[in-house]
Structures are given as C-alpha cells and as structure tokens.
Amino acid sequence: MYLRHGQSQTPEYKCWQQIKARCLNENHRAYPDYGGRGVTMAPEWVSDFAAFLEHVGVRPSPRHSLDRWPNNDGNYEPGNVRWATPAEQNNNRRPHRAHGERALRPTRTDGMPTNFKHGLVDTPEYKAWSAMKTRCLNESNPNYPRWGGRGITIYQPWVDDFMAFYSYIGPKPGPTYSLDRYPNNDGGYEPGNVRWASKRQQSENRGEFVHGSDHGNFDHGGAGTPEYKTWTSIKTRCFNEHHDKFKGYGALGITMCQGWRDNFAAFNTALGPKPSPQHTAYRPDPAGSYTCGSCEECVAHGRVLNCRWGTATERNRNRRPTERSGKLTVEKVATIRQRQADGATEVEIAAEFGIGRSLAGKIKRREVWA
C-alpha cells in the first residue's frame, strides 16, 4: 500500500480513486456506464497509485481530465489513457444517433442509452433539454400538469439523445433566451416547432389566458418580471398555509379575487408596470382582500379595485392597525370620522375606540384608511 505517498489530496490521486469507484464499485452511481459496460482498470494500477501516476503523469491543468484514448470503448490501461481537454474529450466521445437513425452508441447493462461523453452536462443547452423532459415526462414534477399533463410531448428521438436535440436547436444565443414552442404554442417540442426565443418573443407567442385550475399562464413570458413575482408572492401568502406570512394574510381572511387568482394577465393589466424597484403592491383598504373590482366575484360582493403600486411611505401611511387599535374595520373608521365631525377630540376618540391619539389624528387627516 502507498499510504505515505503524500499525494492523497492531489487531483491525480482523486482521479485514480474515481476511476476505481466507477469501474469496480457496483453501488457507485456511474458504475452502469463504466464497470457495468465492461470498462475496467489495469490490475497493476488498482492497488498501486504510484504505478498509475508514473504512467499518466501530472495533470497538465485544471481543465484536463482522464480520457480513454485511442479506444474509447477500451479500459483504463497503459497505452489507452491520457489527460485530455474538454474539446479532446468531445472528439473522442461515443457516437450518438442522428435524426431517424438507430443508436450506435454503447448502452448500459439495463438497456438505457447514455450521454456521459458529450461533455456538455453543465451547459445551458443541456439544462434546457433536461428541464424540458422533466416538465413533459415526469408526473411528479410540479410543472407537469402545465406541460405533459395537457399533452405537450417531446420528439421521441430527442428524449434519450441530447446530441440529437442539440444538433437541431444549436447553441443558446444568450442568457436571456429560453426554449419556445413556435409557431404552434400548443404543439410539442419537435423539429419545426421549437426555437431559442427572447422574453419578448416568448411573450408574443404566449397562449390565450384561461381561467381555472388548468389555466395556461405559464406561457405568458412574464415569469421573470417583478410584476409576476409580486403576483405569485401575493397568492402564496394568501393561500399557502405553510408560508411564513400566511398568518398575517390568509389566516386573517385576506385573499385574492377569482379574477386575479388564475390570471396573471388581468392582474398585470390592472396594476400596470412596476414604477420602480422601490414600489411594491399594497391594498388601499388594508382590511380588504386583493380585488380587481370587475370580475364576477367582485361585482357580486360589491368590491372595488383594492391593490396598487406604492412607495414605502405610502404603504406606511396605509398600514393595517395593530392589535392595540382594536382591529379597525371600514365601518369602525367611518364611525370614528363621524364622531370627529361631531367635534370629538383625539383624546376622546383614542379612549373610546382603544387606539392611539396619533392614529386618531391620521384617520382624521385621512393619512390612513383614505
């Protein structure tokens, strides 16, 4: 054993350990793609790191990794291993199938195809491919009902072959681009109906907004905007009992009207663009819910628009009273103002309604509960 070689923390030693693990340890997650395919390690290297290091030498740079070359289907053994750059690794990868062709690359022992050697696992293109498959094929994914659950499919040759997908779609033009089903937004991810699109293009291609539990708001193209984040944040604190702010909203009966609950477009149209990063959405009637004033639910209950963008100063002037204020209501505030109109002083109002003199003054001046 070479326990005292002093190189246990070097990249060469870690590489040696990793090769042994994926070739010899059946419990290792990569074993099916190495040892499971018959790829092994030269016996003289298995228990002798020094012999391995003497042959492969020091890693030239952090970008280099160990490659089986010239025979990529061979073993890790003298004459078939080298330090290689990502480009060299890509050139030496196992062949992938082209469109409509039978896969020629080796398979795992369970028959499933592998993509381990394309060298693009950490690229935005690979992540987009993986996310596309997850939301279309994984019924346990939260987004499945919005994609796979409503019939959005993936061109079968792309499902198991990233390189077939990549050869068609090409590199992502920029960080703001994402996959878009175009020209048929209700179609699947397939040749002739998928592209890299900017947020503007995504927005122009979004589907019609549909009310109800199966609405299609996921394609509105505004998911990354501050307006959309505000909409989802309001819904979360009003309806999610596990959210830390639920006790100050949903638990108090503050909710969001049906006209906005399932329709971001209606919410965004009513409030308009967020004026600045300092603005947030607040309710002019702090005791009321987030209401649009125009949907059937609001009309039936006589509700008016009760949400708008405001600065911190505007929100503070309009904030909900605390427990000390006796949980003021619209009716109670109306009574206070009537008593003030009749000549009651701030001291009298404070004592009668259990609020502070300062709050009584703000109510009179309409700085709150306007």
N, C-alpha and C positions, 0 to 999 in steps of 0.2 A: 504494500500500500504506500501511497505517496502523500501521507497526511501532513508531512512537513515541507512540502514544496513551496509554501508561502504564496501560492497564487490562487487561493480559493475565492478571492474577490475579483479576480480579473475577468474580463469579457470572454477570454478564451476558455477559462475553466467553466464558466456558466454555460457557454455554448456546448461544451463537452457533456455537461450534465443534462442539458435539454435534449441533445441527440439521443442519449441513452434512455431518457424517460419516454420519448415518443416512439422509440423503436422497440423497447423492451418491457415497458410497464403497461400492461393491458388495461389498467384503470386510468391511464392518462387520457385527457380529452382528445389529444391529437393522435392517439395510437391507431385508430381505424384508417388514418391517411398515411401512416408510415409502417409501423410493425404489422398492422392488420393487412397491409398490401404486400407484405414480404420484404419490406425495406429493413435492413438490419445494419449492424456496426461490426467492423472488423474485430475479431476476437481479441487480437493483441492490443486493441485500444480500449476495450470495455472496462478493464480494471487498471489501466495504465495511462493516466493523463499525460505523463511526460512523453510517452511514445506518440500519443496523438499530437501534442504540441510540437514535437520535433518534426513531424511531417507537415502540418498545416502552417506552422509559424505564427507570428504575432498578427493580430487583426490589423490591417492597414489603416482603417479609420472607423469611426462610429457608424458610418453608413454601410459598411460591409457586413455581410452575413455569410454563413457557410452554405455552399451550393454543391449538389451532386452533379459533377460535370467531368467528362462529356456525356455520360449516360445518366440522364435524369431518372430513369427507372431502376438504376442500379443501387448499390449500397454505399454507405459511408465507409470507404476503404481506401488504402493507398492507390493513387492513380485515378481516383474518381471523386475527388473532393477539392474545393478551392474556396478562397474568400472572394465574394462577388458583390458588385454594386447592385442596386435595385434594377437598373437597366439590364445588366447582365443576367440577373435572375429572371426578368421578364422574357428575355430572349430564349431562355433555357426551360421555360415552363412547359408543362404537359399540354399537348394540343387540346383545344376546345372545339366544339362543333360550331359550324357556321349555320346560317338560317336553312332550315329544311333538311340538314344533313344529320346522319346518325352520329352520336357522340363517339369520338375515338379515344378520349382521354381515359385513363385508368379509373376504376371505381373503388369504393370502399368495400369491405367484406360484406356489408349489409346491402350492397347494390346501389347505394345512393351516390350520385356524382359529387365530385369535389371541385372547389375553386381555390385551393390553398396557394397555388403557384402563380396567380396572375399579378401578385404584388400590389394590388390596388385596394386592399381591405380598408385602409384608413382614408381613402379619397372621398370627396363629397358625392361622386357618382355612385360609388358602391353603397354609401349610406342611403342615398335616394332609392336605389334598387331594393335594398333591404327593407326600408320603411314602406315602400310600395307593396312588397309582398306581405308584410305584416298586416297592414290595414285591409288588404284584399283577401287574405287566406287564413289569417289567424282569428278564429271566432272568439278567442279570449281577449283580444286586443280591444281597448275602449273605443277605437275608431272603426272597428269592423262594421257596426251597423250602418255607418255612413258611406262605406265603400263596398266591401264584399257582401254585406247584408242586403244591399239594394241592387246587387247584380253586377257590380263593377269587377271585371275579370282582368287577367294578365295573359298576354300571348304566350301559349304553352312553352315554346322553345326558350322563352326568357326566364321562366320560373326557376329552372335548375341551372341556368347558364348565364352568369353575369357578363361574360365576354360577348355573348351573342347580343345581349341588351346594349352593352357599351359600344359595340361596333356600329350599332344603328343610331343610338342617341348622341354619341360623341361626348367630348368634354363639356363640363358645365361652364357656360360663358363667363359667369361672375358670381360672387357670393349672394347676390340678391335674387338669383334665378332659382326656380324650382320646377318640378315636373308638372306638366299641364296636359290634360286630355283635350286635344284640339284637332279638327274643328268640331267634333261631337263630344261635348262635355258630359253627355250621358252614356258615352261608349266606354269601352275598356282601354287598358294600356296595351296598345298593339301597333304594329307598323302602320304608318299613315294617320295615326291619331294620338301621337304623343310628341311633345317638344319641350325644350327648355324655354320658360317664359318669365318675363319680368313681373313684378307685382301689378303693374298697370295692365299688362296683357292678361294676367290671371283674372283681374277684376273685370275686364271687358268680356271675358269668356265665362264668367260665373253663370250658374244656372239660376232659374227663377226661384225666388224665395217662397217656401211653402210653410204654412203654419202647421203646428202639431209635432208629435214626438218623432216623426220621420222627416223633419224639415231638412232642406239642403243648404243650410247656411255655411257649411264647411267650405264651399267653393266661392265665397264672396270676394276672396282676395284681400280681405282686411284683417286677417288673423294676427298680423304682426303690428297693427296700428294701435296707438294709445286709446282710440275710441273703442276698439274691440276688446282690449284688455279691461277697460272700465266696465263694459257691458258684462263680461264674464265675471269680474270681481263682484259686481252688484248681485248677480244671480247666485254666486257662491255664498255670500254672507246672508242672503235671504232664504236660501233653500237647503244648504248643506249643514246639517246639524253637527257635523264634526269640525266645522270651520271655527277658528278661534274667535271670530267676530259675530258668529250666529246669535249668541246670547244678547247682543246689542241691536239686532235687526230682526231676523226671522222669529226668534223666540219672543219678541215683543209684538209680533203680528205685522211687522213691516215686510212687505212682499213686493213683487213686480207684476204689473198687469199682464194679462194674456197677450195683449197687442205687442209687447216688447219681449216677453219671456222666450218666445220661439222665433223671434225675428229681429236679428241684428240690424238689418237694413232700415226697419221702421224706427228703431232706437237712434240710429245714426242720422237719419233724416230729420228727426225731431230736434236733436241737440246740435247737429252740425259739427264741423271740425273742432277739435280741442284748441282753444285760442293760444295756449302757451303751456309749457311744461309745469308752470305753477298752478294751473287751473285743474280742478277736479269736479266731479259731478256731485251735486248736493240737492236736497229737497227743500224748496222754499217753505213748505209746511213740514217741519221736522217730525211731526206726529203721524204724517201720512205716509203712504207707500210710494214707490216709484211708478207713476202712472202717466200714460200718454194723453188721456182725456178724450180720445177719439175711437178707441176700439169698442166692441160691443159690451165688454165687461165694464169699461169706464162709463160709457153712456148709460148703462142700466143702473149704475150706482151714483150717477151724478158727479163723477170725479173729473178733475181738471188736470192739465199738464202740471206735474209736480217733480220736475227734475231739470236742472240746467247746470252749465259750467259756471264755476265761481272761484274767486281767489280765496286765500286763507282768511283774509279779513272779512269777506262776505260770508264765508262759512261760519266763522266765529260769532258774528253778529246773529246768525240764524241757528246756532246750535241748539240741540234739544236740551231742555232744562234737566237738572239733576234730580235725584230723589228728594233733595231738600225743597225743590219747588213744587212738590206735590204732584208731579207728573201732569203738567198743564196740558189741557186739551184746547182745541179750537173754541169750543163752547165756553170753557172757563176764561180764556183770554178775552173773548167777546164780553163776558160779564165784567171782567176787570176794567176793560176800556169804558164800559157803560158807567161803572162806579166812578171812574176817573172823570168822565164827562159831567157827572153829577156833583163833582167837587171833592171827592175823597182824596186825601193826601197819600203820598208814597208810604208814609209810616203806617197809615190805616190799612192800605192795600196789603202791605207786607204782613201785617199781623193777621188780617182776615183770611188771606189765602196761603199763608205759610211760605212766602217767598221773600227774597232779599229786597231791600229798598232799591238797590242798583238795578235788579231785574224789573222791578215795577216801573222804574224810570225809563228803561229801554223799551218796555212794552208801550208806554205812553208815547214815546218818541218814535215808535214803530221801527226801532233798530232790530228788533226780533219779532217773529210772528207777523211779518209785514203782510 
